[in-house]
Amino acid sequence: MIRFQNLARFPDIGANSYLLDFGETRVVLDAGTHPKHTGTDTLPLFEKVEPDSVDAIFVSHPHLDHIGGLPVLMRQQITAAVAMTKPTKESGSALLHNSVNVMKSQKRELNEPAYPLYTHSKIDEFERLWFTREPGEVFSIGHIDRVECEFFPAGHVLGAVGIQMEWRGKKIFYTGDVHFENQTMTRAAEFPVDKVDTLIIETTRGGHPREPGYTREAEKRRLGETIANTIANNGAVLIPVFAFGKTQELLFMLHELRHEGVIPHVPVHIGGLSTRMSSIADRFADLETRDHRHFEILKDFEDLEILPRGHREPEFHRGRIYALSSGMMSEHTVSNRFARRILSEPDHALLFVGYADSETPGGKILAAGQGGQVQLSKGHAHETPIQCEVGRFDFSGHSPREQIADYAVSRDPETVILVHGDEPARAWFQKELQPRLPKSQIVIPQPGEIVDL
């Protein structure tokens, strides 16, 4: 019997982790942390998995909601093999080390006794045990019940994969986070198309339809024209970005927009963890699933101004572009502090190119818009008026819901398990797929729920 268990602690996006039993062989897919919770509540339901009972742990990609709890799980599953791609190993290690630093700060700020959940030395110790497999390499795990496995490029971020597992003639496919269109950093997903028995799919964008007539190229040009107008008016442009993935995507977009003559050649500022993550991306400049092959960001991007280590934020100059983290402008981050310089002046622009949760400063700025007011941090009781231009652009690393639904139908699964989405998102997928797959079981697993396949 094959058995699935949802180890996500909460019924939304975060702390993604799923247990599969193939007879005597056990596999955990991803081991994330939840960004909206603290302490041990950030972790998946690892306590539901017996210690040292797992044969393998697969990491689909290195975002913390998929890898952030890996050191904790490895401590409990000491003999489990841990597999991922080489880019995920490099980026995941850097992001986990940064997570330790964040948890140490939160221990003081939030008086959270459980932090840090792991240490730098533990990450170094566990990283030596990770093994890498690339798309196209078939490998097996388990002793009594051998499971044949293969990774497939997922198009989400550098190194991201979907994972296919086959046991006794039954196929399970896990999409992880997927994008079926080319981005500027990564090429489109290359997933298998043959019939599958069980499909575990992400539902991130299920609650939000894509705008009619949307194209990524048109959205990129709209971004470029907004930047060009701001620079022409001697304003500065702040683009809050996540250090991994979105920073590199944005820099490649800016590179393209320059060479297309849409935006002028002006200095672009990055710093901190974004520099580290860009250097890792440069190591994989020749990767076949990477767009702009052979282009190294830190060497080949013209007028890139890198914030020296130890500096809290760059000096302010008009007529420049600042791509600063965090992407949601969380408190105590460079983008949050830098926003205080531009929010109250109409010449400048604050442009969002990624997701911003409604409860974060970035989300609150988007909700208030130009002419509104926002409290940038809890430590400042007054609200800051928003006079600069505020723009939102859709460069999501997740496929629109219709594309994922079409993919699910094309594989004609007996069971579809809906994960990685909030309640409205998963409800849309269930409503969409049930009539299109009338013979299939469409499952929305609750936290801890077991499903026999």
Protein Blocks (a to p, Z undefined) as FASTA:
>chain_A
ZZdddfbfbfceehiacdddehjaccdehjaddfkbgcjllpcckllpcghkbfbdcdfb
fcfklmmmmmmmmmmmmmbccdddfklmmmmmmmmmmmmmmmmmmmmmnopakbcfbdfk
lmmmmmmmpccddehiacdedjklccddddddehlaghiacddddeehiacddekjadfb
dcfkbccddddfbdcfbdcddfklmmpccdehiafklmmmmmmmmmmmmmmnopacdddd
dfbhjlmmmmmmmmmmmmnomaccdddddehjllmmmmmmmmmmmgmkbghehiafklmm
ghiacddehiabdcddehiacddddfkopghiaklmmmmmmmmpckbccddfbdcdfkbm
klmmmmnoghiacdfbfklmbacddfbdcddddfbfbdcfklmmmmmmmnopabdcdehi
afklmmmmmmmmmmmmmmbccddddehiacdZZ
